[in-house]
Each structure stands twice: as structure tokens, then as C-alpha cells.
């Protein structure tokens, strides 16, 4: 994947958000950004209830965190904090994020990678971007 210079990269799972900015010209070079505090929503999408398919409230907490991340990214898209956004997220988290993206954010979204890379090194994240 070609990542424009200045693009923001958000790497997220159900509990953690790591933010980067691409400072490279021809190859991605990720510089870490301070991730803003995320106010997790009380719950994710409606309809989640504890059951055999969802045995505890951890899924609700993870969905709530994803809603909080989407809310923050929507606000940054509206305020012009970035022109291009790449989201790398655990598949389940990515699904929840998609439900909450606004049109301004969606217009700036240049790609998605459905992988959980929050605990990986910057080099491993760059390799995933190169291979996408």
C-alpha cells in the first residue's frame, strides 16, 4: 500500500490505541504520536447481551472502547487534524469501528488492515502496510 506523507495511522484493538504519522516520502516511516485519551462508551452497538455466544461483559467493554476511538477519529476528521487515515485494527474491533464512522472520516480513510498489531513493533506495522 502506498501511504501518503503525513497520513495518520491508527492501530487499535479492543483495549489499546496507538497512533502514528507517516514521515516517509517513498517508504512508510512511522513516527509515534501521543494517543488522546479515549472515553469509552457505555456499550458498543445495541443488541449485545451476555449469553453463551457472549459470555461476559468484556465484549461490551471492547465495543465501547471502539466506539470511543471512532468518536475521537470522527472529531479529528472534522477539525482537519489529518487528510489521510489508515486504520489497522483487530477484525472484530474494525467491524465495530466501521459502524460509527462519520462521512468526513470516511472521506479521509485511505485503507483498512484487519489485523491485531497493537503489541507489535513499528517495523512489523510498516511491513503489514507494505504487504497490504
Beta strands, then each sheet from edge to edge (+ up, - down):
strand 1: 8-12
strand 2: 17-22
strand 3: 30-33
strand 4: 85-89
strand 5: 109-114
sheet 1: 3+ 2- 1+ 4+ 5+
end
